[in-house]
Amino acid sequence: MSGIFSIDGKIALVTGGTSGIGYMIAQGLVKHGAKVYVASRKADACEKTAQELSAFGTCIGIPADLSTEAGCQALTEELQKREGKLHILVNNAGVTWGAPFDQYPGDAWDKIQNLNVKSAFVMTQKCTPMLAEAGTHDDPARVINITSVAGQTYSSMMAYAYGPSKAALNHLTKILANELAARNITVNAIAPGVFPSKMTAFIMKNDAVAKQQAGQVPLKRLGEPRDMEGLAVFLASPAAAYITGNVIALDGGTAVKPAPFI
């Protein structure tokens, strides 16, 4: 692809890029000409993803545990050894935890907030020098945070810490957009609805449940890889150079669906 939607030759890092939404984004960026690094805790998953996506272009895996600041620092340092600049940072690494209200553990809050919110901040902080090196006034570097429709709606699905963590990341996206604009870095978020991933495997494995879930979406279907690929590539391209501080729902209308009249 050429012109205003081209990301050819750009360098990207996708955290949590070996499965689910992260994999969809990494694949889309590779297919459209970016050199993509994927990070995940498991070395074998990084190697497998790099091999699969290298069929479309250049993909490199780096094992990293982003649940700690030290893990974020180690990933950044490894990337700095390989690249002098970074055009696209996708903060996708995340986790959820489900349990009945009366049994929901306090530890879940710590684990989820650390990975879903804190790691996105730390990765952006540590990568800012590389992003600033890549960004220009006309074509800024990009930070794309992956949040969730759960950060804008109020159904817990017994994952009480997950929605609040994504709401926090939505808010952080706007704070960082203001902070980093002067360095030629834009910051936006994608808030997906239900897409195929490890987090939604309990829905996808049951056809009846999956159909019921799709029926609740105004557009009457669940998210597909092409949907995620299209928005991620757009946000990474020159076409989105003037967009920052936005949380874009990619949910078939779920977030704006009116509540039943009572």
Secondary structure, DSSP 4 states (H G I P E B T S, - for coil): --GGG--TT-EEEEETTTSHHHHHHHHHHHHTT-EEEEEES-HHHHHHHHHHHTTTSEEEEEE--TTSHHHHHHHHHHHHHH-S--SEEEE---------GGG--HHHHHHHHIIIIIHHHHHHHHHHHHHHHH--SSS-EEEEEE--GGGTS---TT-TTHHHHHHHHHHHHHHHHHHHGGGTEEEEEEEE-S-SSSTTHHHHT-HHHHHHHHHTSTTSS---HHHHHHHHHHHHSGGGTT--S-EEEESTTGGGPPPPP-
